[in-house]
Amino acid sequence: MASINITLPDGSVRELPAGANVFDLAASIGAGLAKAALAGKINGELVDLSAPLSDGAQVAIITEKSPEALEIIRHSASHLMAQAVKELFPQAKVTIGPAIETGFYYDFDVERPFTPEDLERIEAKMAEFAAADLKLERRVLASGDAIRMFEEMGEPYKTELINDLGVETVSVYSQGGFADLCRGPHVPSTSRIKAFKLLSIAGAYWRGDEKNRMLQRIYGTAFVDKKELEAYLNRLEEAKRRDHRKLGRELDLFSFSDEVGAGFAIWHPKGAMLRTVLEDFERKEHLKRGYDIVVGPQILKTELWQRSGHYENYRENMYFTEVDEQGFGIKPMNCLAHMMIYKSQLRSYRDLPLRFFELGTVHRHERAGVLHGLLRVRCFTQDDAHILCTPEQLDAEIKGVLSFVSDVMAIFGFDYEMELSTRPEKSIGDDAAWDLATNALLSALKDTGRPYEINEGDGAFYGPKIDIKLRDCLDRRWQCATIQCDFTLPERFDLHYIGPDGEKKRPVMVHRVILGSIERFIGVLIEHFAGSFPLWLSPVQAIVLTVTDNQIPFAQEVEAHLRGAGVRVQSDFRNEKLSFKIREAQLQKVPYMLVIGDKEVEQGTVTPRYRDGKNLHPMTPADFVDFIALECRNFK
């Protein structure tokens, strides 16, 4: 009987009969592994346990302990949910249902919106199907046969997807009486989906296009076991408590209005102060590192956007207007004005590097379905900088930015992860420039000594980039800093400098942000600190509270002294109980409450009380100013 040789991850070789599949390999190793197996990996590609093996293949068995397991379980859970929906709502049309970072979702075309009660019924039906231990079977069909099958099932979205794929064959997965178009892989049976929860309902347009039909999206999550699921649900409850949209209203920081338009934040006094503190911090840190502050216009001629490539590659995300019968584009990025500053005079190699920094407000047309509080808006401010340097200076400049990021993240108390995003399909520039830029970023990443990942095909259209994602207190990842290396735009705008040999040379441009969108970063800060900002960031650092009306004259003097010394201070002189005023200040997350009673008036002091209830010893207003100034200098 013919046999095949299979190489395992440890380098050992196992002989199996020809025609064996991944499950057979697991069983040949041991009954325990066969029982634990969820899927396999053949030559680096994830496959089902039923996938056939070929001679010389390198194969790994995926179990619940494998890093790939969670995505497979979640993807299978989305199919389980779709099966339950079709059982309970036979008229529902299924569309797509991928695994995502936090779980899974599936979009349905239904006659009426789902309700919370519907979710309970769907989840119960999922549990029923999971307990039934239904086998998931993969079939490969000719596209025409698959289209006819889904037409007979009354699933127009599936037929549309197959037609758009334009391939000869597609794979279909079946479980019980349910079938779905899918690449896979999936778990071998529904009993392997042990811990899941349906979370929420949302509207979603088919293919994300607002011109298409509105669908009903059900979000859920799944984990390897119930313990992990319970821990996640607890984090989810904590995230709801920390939701920046909720806290933004409660703390009177910002608002959104339908009258103004979706995706445009309105900053209230306290929110605007928080922004101002953050932006002042940014200016100071950039000036320390040799950046020049610049300001560009909000709109630039359409011709400039055409020359840069934005018009061709980014037009759908831009807003355009006409002035004096001439086309203008509202800037979605700040780079063009910075290049015009560079071009405004002849540059020498001795002038480089030039580092132009702008807190620039940009507008991007984000789809309504992806807008989310401050975290995804249509108008936002970026801490945008562009470094123009010689090719020889590029490595040092990238390392300088990475060091800058490290310093800033340490101040805010964030750990972070890094990834290199490489050339996307839609891009400009030649291969040599892309290779040079990618290698420069890769070299700088390696020199940090920190781990990083490669994100293939996710770079900007004009260059590769390093994306830096901070981790908050709930272990969520948020995009913040980006470093993009660009050889293309300097060429398109004919930027040059005079080299040591007197000849014209082409500079390299580095696009970079540290915090990224100020709006998004504030949203992250609100949720990370649950609104209880560190003293140096707090829009209101102290509030003066009187016990009775008798203390108001002295309290007013204290408030004026603190304000004159630069303390962000408010007062509450209402004729209310002190305990009531303290409670209100705590709800507003004010770091220090300065209580003034008759004793304080007599001694010319204040008694600071921290928001957690801890009392400090009485001190003079001047001493309190020195006290919080020290805390702020240490970014406390």
Buried (B, 14 or more C-beta within 10 A) or exposed (E): EEEBEBBBEEEEEBEBEEEBBBBBBBBBBEEEBBEBBBBBBBEEEBBBBBBBBEEEBEBBBBBBEBEBBBBBBBBBBBBBBBBBBBBEBEEBBBBBBEBEEBBBBBBBBBEEEBEEEBBEBBBEBBBEBBEEEBEBBBEEBEBEEBBEBBEEBEBEBBBBBBEEEEEEEBBBBBBBEBBBBBEBBBBBBBBBBBBBBBBEBEEBBBBEEEEEEBBBBBBBBBBBEEEBBEEBBEBBEEBEEBBBBBBBBEBEBBBBEEEEEEBBBEBBEBBBBBBEBBBEBBBEBBEEBEBEEBEBEEBBBBEBBBBBBBBEBBBEBBBEEEEEEEBBBBBBBBBBBBBBBBEEEEBEBEBBBBBBBBBBBBBBBBBEBEBBBBBBBBBBBBBBBBBBBBEEBBBEBBBBBBEBBBEBBEEBEBEBBBBBBBBBEEBBBEEEBBEBBBEBBBEBBEEBEEEBEEBEEBBBBBBBBBBBBBBBBEEBEBBBBBBBBBBBBBBBBEBBBBEEEEEEBBBBBBBBBBBBBBBBBBBBBBBBBBBBBBBBBBBBBBBBBBBEEEBBEBBBBBBEBBEEBEBBBBBBBEEEEBEEBBEBBBEBBBBBBBBBBEEBBEEEBBBBBBBEEEEBEBBBBEEBBEBBBEBBEEBE
